[in-house]
């Protein structure tokens, strides 16, 4: 059974941040959200560099073994961050999280990848399930039974990640296969959504029949909860057969006012490296 994805992308800088450091890629067989790390130099450069490498897996179905293809693209993006820092030392410290879903050719299986605290959820028959595990201090404390889920929501270090793409040599992304069905709905998001909106509200929004309506509602919920971080969401429905659509890339415009010229040039180079005929969404 051949499956594909129909998707909607939304990205908002929120109510506090000056720049949207998130980058997003979506195509009928590949979904990616990368959250440039807040507090790090040029997070939008890091997320854009990684998205450029991830985009090489789309818009066409990859015939390579999907788990290895996804792992290879993530590691290539990580190496590209290291290369960018060597070229432009002022970018030292930049990094990004990543969550991604890649369809396996001629199959009903997807491969899910995750590094950091961006998330992938699956809604099936009205039930929302978190597929990924956060690489974060708070998640470690939860796993160890040292804090409760209620305490995790208000923990002062809830934004601290324990794994991210920062150009280091030892990166091991979490990867696993997932069987899907027509009618399943994916949500990929940055923590600007998941940190602020309870899962019950996420589920209610995702239960709306239209993807566009659901995606808009998710952003509205995050903004209504304070919008203290960038908010990026991909809502994607699994459908039978091919669902041709041009890829969508969403990332920060190059003229980010608080970056110096060398940083802007680095971001421009990352954008050009993608080499895609893509429709670029402007952050609201």
N, C-alpha and C positions, 0 to 999 in steps of 0.2 A: 504494500500500500504506500503510495507516494504522498507525502505530506509537505506542507509549506506553511509559511507564516504571513498573516496580514497584520500590520503593525501601525501604531501611532506613537509619535515621539513628542514629548514636551520637556523643555528645560527653562528654568527661571532662576535668576541670580538671587532671589529671595529679598528680604527686607533689610538686611544688615550688611552683607558683603558688597564690596565695591565692584568686583568682577566675578563672573561665573567661571569657576575653574573646572567645571565638569565638561566632559566630552562624551558624545554618544554616537554610535553607529548602528544602523538597522537596515537589514535587507531580508528578502524572503527566506533565507536559510541561516542568518547570523544576526544575533543581537548582542550589543556590548554597551556597558556603561562604565566609564572611568571617572573617578572623582579625584581631581588634583588635590593634594593634601593641604588642608588649611593650616596656616602657620609655616608652611614651607615656601622657599623661594620659587616663584614662577610655577605654581601648581598647574596652571592652565597649559603651560608648555609640556609638562610631563604627561598630562592626560592626552593632549593632542598628538604627541609623538607616539604613544602607545596605540591610540586609535588608528593612526596611519598604518601601523604594522598589522593590527587586527583586521583592517579592511582588506588586506590582501587575500583573506580567506573568502571574501564575497566580492561581487554580488552573485557569482555563479556557485553552484554546489561544488564543494571540494571532493575530488576522487581519492585524495590521500586518506590514510587512516585518520579519522576525525580527532581522536583523543591526542594523538601525536601531533597532528597539524595545529590543534589549538594550543597545546603546550609549546610548540615551536614558535608560534606567533607571539605568545606572551613573553617567552624568554628573549626573542628578538627585540621586542619593545623595551624590555628591561635593559638589554645591552645598548639600545639606542639612547636611553636616558644617560647611561654612563658616557657614551660618546659625546652627547651634547654638553655634558658638564666639563669634559676634557677640552672641548672646543671653546666653551664660554664658562669660565670658572665662576662667574657671578651667579650661575644657576645651581651651584652646589647646595644640596639639601632638598631639591625638588623631588617630588614623588607622587604616586597616584595609587589608588585602589583600582580594582577591576572585577567586574562580574560579567559573564558571557554565556551564551547558549548557541551551540552550533549543531545544525542538523546533519545527520549521517545520510549519505547518498543511498537512495533505493531502500529506505528503511523507515520505521516509525520511531526510531531512537534519536535522542538528542544527547550531546555531551555538554555538561554544565561545568564551568570553571569559575573559581573565585580566589581572589587575593585581597585581604583587607575586610572592610565592613560595608561595602556596597552589597546589595542583596538581590537574589532571585527567588521569587515566589511562584507557585503554581496553584491556580484555582481549577478544581475539577468538581463538577456536580454541586457547585455552591460551597465547597469546602476549600479554604485557603490553607496552603502548607508552605512553610519556609523551607526551601530546598538547600540553601547554603548555610554555612556556619561562619559567624564573624570571627576574623582574626583580630581580636581586641582584648584589652586588659579586662574589661567588664565581662566578656564571655568566659575568660579564664576563671575569674572569680565566681561566676555562676556555676561553671562546671565543677569547681572545687567545693561548692556549697558554702562559700564564705559570704555571699550576699543573696538576697531574694530577688525575684524578677521585679518586684515593686521598687526595691532599692536600686536596681540597675538603671531604671528609667531616670533617676535623679542623681546618679553617681557623678561626682565632679570630674572624673577622668574617663567618662564614657566615650569621648572622642579619641582616646589613645589607641592606635592600632599596633598590633604586634607583628604584622607582616604587611609589606607593601612593595610596589615596584619602585625602587630607589636607585637602581643601577648596581646593586651589590651582586657578588658572584654566586651566592647561594640562595636561590629562590626556588621554592617548591610549591607551585600552585595546586590547590585542591581541584581534582577532576573526577567526574563520575558520569556514568551513562544513565539515561532516564527514558523509559518507554512512555510515549504519549498517545493521546487519542484525539480525533477530531472533536472540537468543542472545548478542549483544554485552553486555558488562558494563562499566559505568562505575564508577570510583572517583574521588570528589572528596575532598580532604583538606587540612587545615592542615599547616604544616610540623612540628607536634608529632609527626606520624607520619612524614612523608617524610624528615626530618632524622635520624631515629633508626633506621629499619628499612630494611635493604637491599632493593633491588628484587626479588631472588630470593625473599625472605621475603614481600614484598607479593604476588608472583605466586602463591606457594603458598597463602596465605590466601585470595586471591580465587578460587582454583581450587576451594575448597570449594563443595559444591553449593548449600547454603542461604545466602541473603543474610544472615540474622541471624547464622548461625554465622560467616560470613566477616567481618562487621562486628565482632562480638565478638572474634574472633581478632586482627584488626588493632589494636584498642585494647589487648588483652593484650600484644601484641608491643611496642608503644610504651611501655607501663608497665614491662614487663620490661627494656627498654633504658634505664631511668632516669626516664622520664616527666617530663622537665624542663620541658616546655611543655604548654599545652592541646592536647588531641587531639580532632579532629573528623573524622568520616568519613561519607560517603554512598556506599553501595553500591547501584547501580541496574541492573536488568536491562531490556534492550530487548525488548519483547514485541509481537506482532502484535495489532492491535485495541486497543480502549480498555481501560484498567486503572483504573477509577474508585477513588479513594481520597482521603480528606481531606488537605489540605496539612499538613505538619509544620513547626513552627517550634521551634528550640532556641536558647535564649539565656539569659544569666545572670539569675537572679532579681533583682528590683528592690532587695531589701534588702541589697545587697552591703555588708558591714560596714565596709570601709576607705574608702568614698566619703562625702563630706559630703552634706548634704541637697540642695544645688542640683544636684549631679551625679546623685543618685538621681532627682530630679524630671526632669532632662533625659532620663534613661533611660526613665522612665515615659512621658514625652511621646512618645518614639520608639516605644515599644511600642503606645501607643494609636493612633498615626498609621497603623499597619499596617491596622487596621480589618478583621481577618480572623477568620473562625470557624475557628480553627486549634487543633490539639492541641499543647500546649506540653510538650516534654520537659524534665524536670528534670535538670540536670547531675549526674552521679554524684559 
